[in-house]
Amino acid sequence: MLDRVIELADRLRAGGFGVSTGEVIDACESLGRIDLADRALVRAVLRATLVKTADPHGRFDAEFERVFREAPDLAGRSATAAASLDAPRSPEGPTSSSLATGALDDAVLRALLDHDHESLAALAALAVDAYSGIGDHLGTERYFVHRVLRAVDLSRMLSAAMQQLRRDGELDELELMLQRTQFAAALEEFRRRLASEIASRLDDRGATADVAPPERTAPEDLELLSLSRAEYEQVRRMLQPLIRTLAARIGQKRRRGSTGRLDVRRTVRRSMQSGGVPLDVVMRRRRRHRPEVVVMCDVSGSVAEFAQFMFTIINGLHAELRNVRSFAFVDGVAEVSDVFADARYEVAVNRLVERRGVLGLDGHSDYGKVFERFVQRHLDDAVGSATTVVITGDARGNYRDGGVEHLERIASRARRVYWLNPEAASTWGEDDSLVGAYRHACTDMFEVRTLAQLADVITELV
């Protein structure tokens, strides 16, 4: 055990953590006072004694798994979870089998409601097996984590768990709030375990470059789909200053362009006073245009946080926009404009997911059904000839009909349609992506992976 603790400390130092000799001694002393057969407790003790700074990328968990390896005995650790995943997988891809995905969702939800951390650890390994695509695809640790989170919708897990507790009716509001905090912490631990499992497997394949300590990056340049909780808080604190900066940039752009085009007729007429020399140029003044904006955001899976940033920024620019209407969708769609109108600062993603109509029958992305319902219920009153429609999402439809004809109807009625995709452009068109089908109906489609890119695109759009 002493050799392993020393090895772990050396790995953490190589990863940028300042682990002193005294902290190694404290770790060994602490291990002598606990049950070493309790792996979760050993992990917690070593984290508390060796890591004294933020670990947003889950480096400790990855190194702990490498140093304290154990034989995979998932069935023994979580027989219920393993049994629920016996459904065969389709060769088309993980998201093509709603049965397998639903079984995993149900198993995670049961473990969450039972506060079964051991089962959550086992399910994390099973999720990586089923959905990461390690060995079939090339990519970084973040890429593989995103693939898993596309299939395992953590925001929907939290919403479903809270809905189940409300249906039971045994807890008051304070107890529900405390349960929500515990569930959120458990899901964050589940996400860290996913990252740790993926990092360990990449390391086994010799892909050490993929799990090397990341360089320090400015918060606005962090990839929104891969934010850890600490990084998320950093980016969240930037939102209000960013909104003020965006409003100033948009105002300056409009003032610079307010002079309009050359008025040749009036310029020639004035030049008669100077013998035909156009000393006084006359411009046609532009009318100040404040666009109407309809925002449609996919709030499923790992793109939910991206949607939240988008909603918050757009709704924070009311002074520069004439009218903003916001819609959230997964496999259903509902207007959420009132949520942001009443909010003083930030709106939690789960509030959007829990809005009636956002989730349909199975709770997995269905763009075709979303566009169809939007056309039926909202197109006439929400979209007009002066409306700019902004759609955000990864355009992954789980191998379902994409409803291209409905998107074309929206585009034919709107002034412009822009699609903001938080995935890397190099992955567009892979697997269940509908980017190719949707691109021709949009005015333009942008890769938006960071807060800085999002701000730049919004400035140009409005």
Secondary structure, 3 states (H helix, E strand, C coil): CHHHHHHHHHHHHHCCCCCCHHHHHHHHHHHCCCCCCCHHHHHHHHHHHHCCCCCCCCHHHHHHHHHCCCCCCHHHHCHHHHHCCCCCCCCCCHHHCHHHHHHHHHHHHHHHHCCCHHHHHHHHHHHHHHHCCECCECCCHHHHHHHHHHHCCHHHHHHHHHHHHHHHCCCCHHHHHHHHHHHHHHHHHHHHHHHHHHHHHHHHCCCHHHHCCCCCCCHHHCEHHHCCHHHHHHHHHCHHHHHHHHHHHHHHHHHHCCCCCECHHHHHHHHHHHCCCCCCCCECCCCCCCCEEEEEEECCHHHHHHHHHHHHHHHCCCCCCCEEEEEEECCCEEECHHHHHHCCCCCCHHHHHCCCCCCCCCCCCCHHHHHHHHHHHCHHHHCCCCEEEEEECCCECCCCCCCHHHHHHHHHHCCEEEEEECCCHHHCCCCCECHHHHHCCCCEEEECCEHHHHHHHHHHHC
